[in-house]
Amino acid sequence: MSRSTLFCALALLGPALIAQAPAPPAKAEKSRVDALYGSFRDLFDEEKPGADTALAILEKEFPGHKQSLDARKRFEAPQKTLPGKMAPAFKISSLEDPKIEYSLETFRGKHVLFEFWATWCPYCVADLPFVHKAWARFKGRNFEILSFSLDKKVEDIAPFRQAKQPMPWKHVFLPGMKAHPIAEAYGAASIPKYVLVGPDGKILASDGDLRGEKLEATLAKFLDDPAQAVLTEVRATVKQVSEARKAHLKSGKAAQGFAAEVAEPMRSIQARLDQERRPDVRQALLVGQYQLLLLQKKDPDPALTASLKQEVPSTSPAWGLEPGLLPRFLETRFPDAQEAEAFAVAGREGHPDPKVRAALTMAQFEANLGEDDAVAKRALERLEKDFPAVEDTKFARKMWDAQAKTAIGLQAPPFDVLNLADPAQHFTNGTFKGKYVLVDFWASWCPPCRAELPGVHKAWERFKGRNFEILSLSWDYKVEDIATFRALPGTPMPWKHAYLGRGKHALNESYGVVGIPKPVLIGPDGKIVATDAKLRGANLEKTLEHLLGK
């Protein structure tokens, strides 16, 4: 057959051959497991809500599947680098010089950004301009970057840095990629992965807070104002403890059984204090340490008390951590009222935070109510003029108006309460006729009440048996809380007790009690002889000494 004949035959047969040719296979539909996994990744990678639900569906339909296992690993990885945790320890050689070894201790005393990345990762490459910008701004300011490469080959890194991104900071290589122990420890199940570690080795931020434009803003928070960064960390710890306490109470457990877990933050603060020399940062650390001690229902030891007095003036922004901290410090750590006033006056007039100024004015009001009412009245007038919207201002007005119900010289309002030790016995005004009786409204959950107790115990030991009694009226949530508290070392409270409860009680109204502690001293004739500041702190013994003799 000639070539032309063959061509004609093929031409004639072509349509038939084409008609008989099998159709190309249709593109396979995405499998159900791929679809579910893709849905999870879309939500998780973009930090959108619903990733947990997508993971639950994937694991329910495909338990043990490699994509289910991968999704679970990715989902749990961020938990390894939550802020507040200690960064995992490591040791690894420098990429530039294998003789140099980097570890967590290499960066002690500095802020360091750990970056897990790879040249093949488009998201890592897209983020690098932001990392370069942050480096240009913060390098030389107690700040380092260590990049952990998850490239397949170490040889891939140098060409990339030469041709595209210089990355002029410290580098190491992780053979094994995501399976490397350091990648595992830091939860680098997906990249880029960023972890910011503070000078004490504690994680300050991770993941989304360090991606893209957020990176520079997050670093600025810690590096532009490190003192405020300390206060932010302490506030986060306080919030965690508060949430844990709520859960404890919600479970039905007694309030006294709750213990604040702050050992690690306390250790961290002390470690930083041992190295820190900047005054503003030291002030923040000292006030933070004081706050965490109070969370544990502890008072500062003499060394911390002295440091706070010497290093943290009342005008320090650090006292803005919580406006009530400075008044509490004045009330409990200054036995001499004049010394406390000398410390407070500058802050009351010039602290940068108006909330602290208001709190100090309120403290001045409370310290003088019943002691020097002229000073208390001026403080009340200032509160109402300068801080009318502050809740303490309304409370101060209530206290001032209520005080009229227990003015010196008035007959004490009648009371009739059950003896906590013997419900068959009642305590009334007549029970104490011919004696001085300190009627003390209090609660075991009240920090200022607890702060007063050492002085009350001291007064009791000195004046008991000398025509003097104490009747404590409890505002505790449950009557059982009183016995639990009195069983603790240092708080036996070996005098008379009755229980009023947390709700409204007629005695609160008749004695003008709008807040506790509220002490009222009744004389042998049933008339009120002292209240409030005259019976707080060191004044209690002075007042009793004046009436009962030395």
C-alpha positions as CSV (number, residue, x, y, z in Angstrom):
1,M,0.0,0.0,0.0
2,S,1.3,3.3,-1.1
3,R,1.8,6.1,1.5
4,S,-0.9,8.2,-0.1
5,T,-3.4,5.2,0.0
6,L,-2.5,4.7,3.6
7,F,-3.1,8.3,4.4
8,C,-6.6,8.2,2.7
9,A,-7.5,5.1,4.7
10,L,-6.5,6.7,8.0
11,A,-8.4,9.7,7.0
12,L,-11.5,7.7,6.3
13,L,-11.2,5.6,9.5
14,G,-10.3,8.6,11.7
15,P,-13.9,9.5,12.8
16,A,-14.6,5.9,13.6
17,L,-11.4,5.5,15.6
18,I,-12.1,8.7,17.5
19,A,-15.7,7.7,18.2
20,Q,-14.5,4.3,19.6
21,A,-11.7,5.9,21.8
22,P,-12.5,5.6,25.5
23,A,-13.3,8.9,27.2
24,P,-10.5,10.2,29.6
25,P,-11.2,9.3,33.2
26,A,-13.1,11.9,35.2
27,K,-11.1,13.6,37.8
28,A,-11.4,11.7,41.1
29,E,-13.6,13.4,43.6
30,K,-11.8,14.5,46.8
31,S,-12.2,11.8,49.4
32,R,-14.2,12.4,52.6
33,V,-11.2,12.3,54.8
34,D,-9.3,14.8,52.6
35,A,-12.3,17.1,52.7
36,L,-12.6,17.0,56.5
37,Y,-8.8,17.4,56.9
38,G,-8.8,20.3,54.5
39,S,-11.7,21.9,56.4
40,F,-9.8,21.6,59.7
41,R,-6.6,23.1,58.1
42,D,-8.5,26.0,56.6
43,L,-9.9,27.0,60.0
44,F,-6.8,26.1,62.1
45,D,-4.2,27.7,59.8
46,E,-6.1,30.9,59.6
47,E,-6.9,30.9,63.4
48,K,-10.6,31.0,62.8
49,P,-13.2,29.6,65.2
50,G,-14.5,26.1,64.7
51,A,-11.2,24.2,64.2
52,D,-11.9,22.1,67.4
53,T,-15.3,21.1,66.0
54,A,-13.8,20.2,62.6
55,L,-11.1,18.1,64.4
56,A,-13.8,16.3,66.4
57,I,-15.7,15.3,63.3
58,L,-12.5,14.1,61.5
59,E,-11.5,12.0,64.5
60,K,-15.0,10.5,64.9
61,E,-15.3,9.5,61.3
62,F,-11.7,8.4,60.7
63,P,-10.1,7.4,64.1
64,G,-6.5,6.5,63.8
65,H,-6.2,7.8,60.2
66,K,-2.8,9.5,59.4
67,Q,-4.6,12.7,58.6
68,S,-6.6,12.6,61.9
69,L,-3.4,12.0,63.8
70,D,-1.7,14.9,62.0
71,A,-4.6,17.2,62.7
72,R,-4.5,16.3,66.4
73,K,-0.8,16.9,66.5
74,R,-1.2,20.3,64.9
75,F,-4.1,21.2,67.2
76,E,-2.2,20.4,70.4
77,A,1.1,21.9,69.3
78,P,0.4,25.5,70.4
79,Q,-0.3,24.2,74.0
80,K,3.4,23.5,74.3
81,T,4.3,27.2,74.0
82,L,1.5,29.0,75.9
83,P,2.6,32.3,77.5
84,G,3.7,31.8,81.1
85,K,5.3,28.4,80.6
86,M,9.1,27.9,80.8
87,A,10.6,27.5,77.4
88,P,11.9,23.9,76.8
89,A,15.7,23.6,77.2
90,F,17.9,22.7,74.2
91,K,21.4,22.6,73.0
92,I,22.4,22.8,69.3
93,S,25.4,24.0,67.2
94,S,25.4,27.2,65.3
95,L,24.9,26.9,61.5
96,E,27.7,29.5,60.9
97,D,30.2,28.0,63.3
98,P,29.7,24.4,64.6
99,K,32.1,25.2,67.4
100,I,29.6,27.6,68.9
101,E,26.7,26.0,70.8
102,Y,23.4,27.7,71.5
103,S,21.1,26.8,74.4
104,L,18.3,28.4,76.3
105,E,20.9,29.7,78.7
106,T,22.7,31.5,75.8
107,F,19.9,34.0,75.8
108,R,19.4,34.4,79.6
109,G,18.8,38.0,80.4
110,K,17.5,38.9,76.9
111,H,14.4,38.7,74.9
112,V,14.8,36.1,72.1
113,L,12.5,35.2,69.2
114,F,12.7,31.6,68.2
115,E,11.7,31.2,64.5
116,F,10.9,27.7,63.1
117,W,11.0,28.0,59.3
118,A,12.1,26.6,55.9
119,T,13.1,28.0,52.5
120,W,10.4,25.7,50.9
121,C,7.6,27.1,53.1
122,P,5.8,30.0,51.3
123,Y,4.2,31.2,54.5
124,C,7.6,31.5,56.1
125,V,9.0,33.4,53.2
126,A,5.9,35.7,53.2
127,D,6.5,36.5,56.9
128,L,10.2,37.3,56.5
129,P,9.9,41.0,55.6
130,F,8.1,41.5,58.9
131,V,10.8,39.7,60.8
132,H,13.5,41.8,59.1
133,K,11.6,45.0,60.0
134,A,11.3,43.9,63.6
135,W,15.1,43.0,63.6
136,A,16.0,46.4,62.2
137,R,14.0,48.1,65.0
138,F,14.9,46.1,68.0
139,K,18.4,44.7,67.4
140,G,20.9,45.9,70.0
141,R,18.0,46.4,72.5
142,N,18.5,43.2,74.6
143,F,16.9,41.3,71.7
144,E,18.0,38.3,69.6
145,I,16.6,36.0,66.9
146,L,17.4,32.4,66.5
147,S,16.1,30.7,63.4
148,F,15.6,26.9,63.4
149,S,15.7,25.7,59.8
150,L,13.5,22.7,58.9
151,D,14.9,22.5,55.4
152,K,15.5,19.1,53.8
153,K,19.1,19.9,53.2
154,V,21.4,22.3,55.1
155,E,22.8,23.4,51.8
156,D,19.5,25.0,50.8
157,I,19.8,27.8,53.4
158,A,22.8,29.7,52.2
159,P,21.7,30.2,48.6
160,F,18.3,31.4,49.8
161,R,19.9,33.9,52.2
162,Q,22.3,35.2,49.5
163,A,19.7,35.5,46.7
164,K,16.5,36.5,48.6
165,Q,16.5,37.2,52.3
166,P,19.7,38.0,54.3
167,M,18.3,37.0,57.7
168,P,21.3,38.6,59.6
169,W,20.7,36.9,62.9
170,K,21.6,33.5,64.5
171,H,20.8,30.3,62.7
172,V,20.7,26.5,63.4
173,F,19.6,23.5,61.3
174,L,17.3,20.8,62.5
175,P,18.0,17.5,60.6
176,G,14.8,15.4,60.7
177,M,12.7,18.5,60.2
178,K,9.4,18.4,62.3
179,A,10.5,15.1,63.9
180,H,13.6,16.8,65.5
181,P,13.4,16.8,69.3
182,I,13.6,20.6,69.4
183,A,10.8,21.0,66.9
184,E,8.7,18.5,68.9
185,A,9.4,20.3,72.2
186,Y,8.3,23.6,70.8
187,G,5.3,22.3,69.0
188,A,6.5,23.1,65.5
189,A,4.0,20.8,63.8
190,S,3.4,23.5,61.2
191,I,5.5,26.4,60.2
192,P,6.2,29.3,60.5
193,K,6.2,28.9,64.2
194,Y,7.3,31.8,66.5
195,V,8.0,31.8,70.2
196,L,9.1,34.9,72.2
197,V,11.0,34.0,75.3
198,G,11.7,36.6,78.1
199,P,15.0,37.3,80.0
200,D,14.0,34.7,82.6
201,G,13.4,31.9,80.1
202,K,9.6,32.1,80.3
203,I,7.5,32.2,77.2
204,L,5.9,35.7,76.7
205,A,4.1,35.2,73.4
206,S,3.7,32.6,70.6
207,D,2.1,31.8,67.3
208,G,-0.6,34.3,66.1
209,D,0.7,37.2,68.3
210,L,4.0,37.0,66.4
211,R,2.8,36.6,62.8
212,G,2.9,39.4,60.2
213,E,2.3,42.9,61.5
214,K,1.5,41.7,65.0
215,L,5.2,40.7,65.5
216,E,6.4,44.3,65.8
217,A,3.5,45.4,68.0
218,T,4.0,42.4,70.4
219,L,7.8,43.0,70.6
220,A,7.2,46.7,71.3
221,K,5.0,45.8,74.2
222,F,7.9,44.0,75.9
223,L,10.9,46.0,74.6
224,D,9.7,49.6,74.4
225,D,8.3,49.5,78.0
226,P,9.6,46.4,79.8
227,A,8.2,47.6,83.2
228,Q,4.7,47.6,81.8
229,A,5.3,44.2,80.3
230,V,6.1,42.9,83.8
231,L,2.8,44.3,85.0
232,T,0.9,42.7,82.1
233,E,2.4,39.3,83.0
234,V,1.4,39.7,86.7
235,R,-2.1,40.7,85.7
236,A,-2.4,37.6,83.5
237,T,-1.3,35.4,86.5
238,V,-3.9,37.2,88.8
239,K,-6.6,36.4,86.2
240,Q,-5.6,32.8,86.0
241,V,-5.7,32.5,89.8
242,S,-9.1,34.2,89.9
243,E,-10.6,31.8,87.3
244,A,-9.1,28.8,89.2
245,R,-10.7,30.1,92.5
246,K,-14.1,30.5,90.8
247,A,-13.9,26.9,89.6
248,H,-12.9,25.8,93.1
249,L,-15.9,27.5,94.7
250,K,-18.3,26.4,91.9
251,S,-17.3,22.8,92.7
252,G,-18.7,23.3,96.2
253,K,-15.3,23.3,98.0
254,A,-14.6,25.6,100.9
255,A,-13.0,29.0,100.2
256,Q,-10.3,28.2,102.8
257,G,-9.3,25.1,100.8
258,F,-8.2,27.1,97.8
259,A,-4.5,27.6,97.3
260,A,-3.2,30.0,94.6
261,E,-0.6,28.3,92.4
262,V,2.0,31.0,91.9
263,A,5.2,29.3,92.8
264,E,6.6,29.5,89.2
265,P,5.8,33.2,88.7
266,M,7.3,34.0,92.1
267,R,10.5,32.2,91.2
268,S,10.6,33.9,87.9
269,I,10.2,37.4,89.4
270,Q,12.9,36.7,92.0
271,A,15.3,35.5,89.3
272,R,14.8,38.7,87.4
273,L,15.2,40.8,90.5
274,D,18.5,39.2,91.1
275,Q,19.7,40.5,87.7
276,E,17.7,43.6,87.0
277,R,19.2,47.0,87.6
278,R,16.7,49.4,85.8
279,P,14.7,51.2,88.5
280,D,11.4,51.2,86.7
281,V,11.6,47.5,85.9
282,R,12.7,46.7,89.5
283,Q,9.7,48.7,90.8
284,A,7.3,46.6,88.6
285,L,8.9,43.4,89.7
286,L,8.7,44.3,93.4
287,V,5.1,45.4,93.2
288,G,4.3,42.2,91.2
289,Q,5.9,40.1,93.9
290,Y,3.8,41.9,96.5
291,Q,0.6,41.2,94.5
292,L,1.4,37.5,94.1
293,L,2.1,37.2,97.9
294,L,-1.3,38.7,98.6
295,L,-2.9,36.1,96.3
296,Q,-1.5,33.5,98.6
297,K,-2.9,35.4,101.6
298,K,0.7,36.1,102.8
299,D,2.3,39.3,103.9
300,P,5.7,40.4,102.6
301,D,8.7,39.6,104.7
302,P,10.8,42.5,106.2
303,A,13.2,42.4,103.2
304,L,10.5,42.9,100.6
305,T,8.8,45.5,102.8
306,A,12.0,47.4,103.0
307,S,12.6,47.2,99.3
308,L,9.1,48.4,98.5
309,K,9.6,51.4,100.8
310,Q,13.0,52.3,99.6
311,E,12.7,51.6,95.8
312,V,9.0,52.1,94.9
313,P,7.8,55.7,95.8
314,S,4.0,56.3,95.9
315,T,4.3,58.1,92.5
316,S,5.7,55.0,90.8
317,P,3.5,53.8,87.8
318,A,4.1,50.2,89.2
319,W,1.5,50.8,91.9
320,G,-1.0,51.1,89.0
321,L,-0.9,47.3,88.8
322,E,-4.0,47.3,91.0
323,P,-5.2,50.6,92.5
324,G,-5.9,49.0,95.9
325,L,-2.4,47.7,96.4
326,L,-0.8,50.8,97.7
327,P,-3.5,51.6,100.2
328,R,-3.2,48.0,101.4
329,F,0.6,48.4,101.8
330,L,0.1,51.6,103.7
331,E,-2.5,50.1,106.0
332,T,-0.6,46.9,106.9
333,R,3.2,47.7,106.6
334,F,3.4,51.1,108.3
335,P,2.8,50.7,112.1
336,D,3.2,54.5,112.4
337,A,0.4,56.5,110.9
338,Q,2.5,59.6,110.3
339,E,5.1,57.5,108.4
340,A,2.3,56.1,106.2
341,E,1.0,59.6,105.5
342,A,4.5,60.8,104.6
343,F,4.9,58.0,102.1
344,A,1.4,58.4,100.6
345,V,1.1,62.2,100.2
346,A,3.2,62.5,97.0
347,G,1.2,59.7,95.3
348,R,-2.1,61.1,96.4
349,E,-1.2,64.4,94.7
350,G,0.8,63.3,91.7
351,H,0.5,59.6,90.8
352,P,0.0,59.3,87.0
353,D,-3.0,57.0,87.3
354,P,-6.2,58.8,88.6
355,K,-7.4,55.4,90.0
356,V,-4.4,55.3,92.3
357,R,-5.0,58.9,93.4
358,A,-8.6,58.1,94.2
359,A,-7.6,55.0,96.1
360,L,-5.1,56.9,98.2
361,T,-7.7,59.6,98.9
362,M,-10.1,56.9,100.0
363,A,-7.5,55.4,102.2
364,Q,-6.9,58.8,103.8
365,F,-10.7,59.0,104.4
366,E,-10.8,55.5,106.0
367,A,-7.7,56.1,108.1
368,N,-9.2,59.2,109.7
369,L,-12.8,58.3,110.0
370,G,-13.4,58.1,113.7
371,E,-9.9,59.3,114.4
372,D,-9.8,62.8,112.9
373,D,-13.2,63.5,111.3
374,A,-12.1,66.9,110.0
375,V,-9.4,65.2,107.8
376,A,-11.9,62.5,106.8
377,K,-14.4,65.1,105.8
378,R,-11.8,66.9,103.6
379,A,-10.9,63.6,101.9
380,L,-14.6,62.9,101.3
381,E,-15.0,66.3,99.7
382,R,-12.1,65.8,97.4
383,L,-13.4,62.4,96.4
384,E,-16.7,63.9,95.5
385,K,-15.1,66.8,93.6
386,D,-12.3,65.0,91.7
387,F,-13.5,61.4,91.5
388,P,-17.3,61.6,91.4
389,A,-17.7,58.5,89.2
390,V,-15.5,56.2,91.2
391,E,-17.3,53.6,93.2
392,D,-15.2,54.3,96.3
393,T,-16.6,57.8,96.4
394,K,-20.2,56.5,96.8
395,F,-19.0,54.0,99.4
396,A,-17.2,56.8,101.3
397,R,-20.4,58.8,101.4
398,K,-22.3,55.8,102.8
399,M,-19.6,55.3,105.5
400,W,-19.7,58.9,106.5
401,D,-23.5,58.9,106.7
402,A,-23.6,55.5,108.5
403,Q,-21.0,56.6,111.1
404,A,-23.7,58.8,112.6
405,K,-25.3,55.6,113.9
406,T,-22.3,54.8,116.0
407,A,-21.2,58.3,117.0
408,I,-19.2,58.5,120.3
409,G,-21.5,58.9,123.3
410,L,-24.5,57.2,121.7
411,Q,-26.1,54.2,123.4
412,A,-25.0,51.2,121.4
413,P,-27.8,49.7,119.3
414,P,-29.4,46.6,120.8
415,F,-28.2,43.2,119.6
416,D,-29.2,39.6,120.2
417,V,-27.0,36.9,118.5
418,L,-26.4,33.2,119.0
419,N,-23.2,32.1,120.6
420,L,-21.4,30.2,117.8
421,A,-19.9,27.8,120.4
422,D,-23.2,27.1,122.1
423,P,-26.4,27.9,120.1
424,A,-28.4,27.6,123.3
425,Q,-26.7,30.8,124.6
426,H,-27.4,34.3,123.4
427,F,-25.2,37.3,123.4
428,T,-26.9,40.6,124.1
429,N,-25.9,44.1,125.2
430,G,-26.7,42.9,128.7
431,T,-24.2,40.1,128.5
432,F,-21.4,42.7,128.5
433,K,-22.8,45.2,131.0
434,G,-20.1,46.6,133.2
435,K,-17.4,45.7,130.7
436,Y,-15.7,47.1,127.7
437,V,-16.6,45.0,124.6
438,L,-15.1,45.3,121.2
439,V,-17.8,44.4,118.7
440,D,-15.9,43.5,115.5
441,F,-17.7,42.9,112.1
442,W,-15.4,40.8,110.0
443,A,-15.0,37.8,107.6
444,S,-12.3,35.2,106.9
445,W,-12.4,36.1,103.2
446,C,-11.7,39.8,103.9
447,P,-8.0,40.7,103.4
448,P,-8.1,43.9,105.6
449,C,-9.9,41.9,108.3
450,R,-7.1,39.3,108.3
451,A,-4.5,42.1,108.3
452,E,-6.0,43.4,111.5
453,L,-6.0,40.1,113.4
454,P,-2.4,40.1,114.6
455,G,-3.1,43.4,116.4
456,V,-6.4,42.1,117.8
457,H,-4.7,39.0,119.1
458,K,-2.0,41.1,120.7
459,A,-4.6,43.4,122.4
460,W,-6.6,40.3,123.6
461,E,-3.5,38.8,125.2
462,R,-2.7,42.1,126.9
463,F,-6.2,43.1,128.2
464,K,-8.2,39.9,128.6
465,G,-9.3,39.4,132.2
466,R,-9.2,43.2,132.7
467,N,-12.9,44.0,132.2
468,F,-12.5,43.5,128.5
469,E,-14.3,41.2,126.0
470,I,-14.3,40.7,122.2
471,L,-17.4,39.7,120.2
472,S,-16.6,38.9,116.5
473,L,-19.6,39.0,114.2
474,S,-18.8,37.0,111.0
475,W,-19.9,37.9,107.5
476,D,-18.5,34.6,106.1
477,Y,-20.4,32.9,103.3
478,K,-20.8,29.7,105.3
479,V,-20.7,29.2,109.1
480,E,-18.2,26.3,108.6
481,D,-15.7,28.7,107.1
482,I,-15.1,30.3,110.5
483,A,-13.9,27.1,112.2
484,T,-11.7,26.2,109.2
485,F,-10.1,29.6,109.4
486,R,-9.6,29.5,113.2
487,A,-7.9,26.1,112.9
488,L,-5.1,27.8,110.9
489,P,-1.9,28.7,112.7
490,G,-1.9,32.2,114.0
491,T,-5.6,32.8,113.9
492,P,-7.2,31.0,116.9
493,M,-9.4,34.1,117.8
494,P,-10.0,32.8,121.4
495,W,-12.9,35.1,122.2
496,K,-16.6,35.1,121.6
497,H,-18.1,34.6,118.2
498,A,-21.5,34.9,116.4
499,Y,-22.5,34.4,112.7
500,L,-24.4,37.0,110.7
501,G,-23.8,35.7,107.2
502,R,-23.0,37.4,103.9
503,G,-26.5,38.8,103.3
504,K,-28.4,41.6,104.8
505,H,-28.7,41.5,108.6
506,A,-30.4,44.0,110.9
507,L,-27.2,44.6,112.9
508,N,-25.5,45.9,109.8
509,E,-28.1,48.5,109.4
510,S,-28.4,49.5,113.0
511,Y,-24.5,49.8,113.4
512,G,-24.0,51.5,110.1
513,V,-21.8,48.7,108.7
514,V,-21.3,49.2,105.0
515,G,-17.9,47.5,104.8
516,I,-15.6,45.4,106.9
517,P,-13.7,45.4,109.1
518,K,-15.9,47.6,111.2
519,P,-14.9,47.7,114.9
520,V,-17.0,49.4,117.6
521,L,-16.0,49.6,121.2
522,I,-18.8,49.8,123.8
523,G,-18.2,50.9,127.3
524,P,-19.4,49.5,130.6
525,D,-22.4,51.7,130.5
526,G,-23.5,50.5,127.1
527,K,-22.4,53.7,125.3
528,I,-20.1,53.8,122.3
529,V,-16.6,55.0,123.2
530,A,-14.6,54.5,120.0
531,T,-15.0,53.3,116.4
532,D,-13.2,52.8,113.1
533,A,-9.6,54.2,112.9
534,K,-9.3,54.5,116.8
535,L,-9.6,50.7,116.8
536,R,-7.5,49.8,113.8
537,G,-3.8,48.7,113.7
538,A,-1.6,50.1,116.5
539,N,-4.4,52.4,117.6
540,L,-6.4,49.6,119.1
541,E,-3.9,49.0,121.9
542,K,-3.5,52.8,122.4
543,T,-7.2,53.2,122.8
544,L,-7.6,50.3,125.2
545,E,-4.5,51.5,127.2
546,H,-6.1,54.9,127.6
547,L,-9.3,53.3,128.9
548,L,-8.0,50.3,130.9
549,G,-4.6,51.5,131.9
550,K,-1.1,50.1,131.1
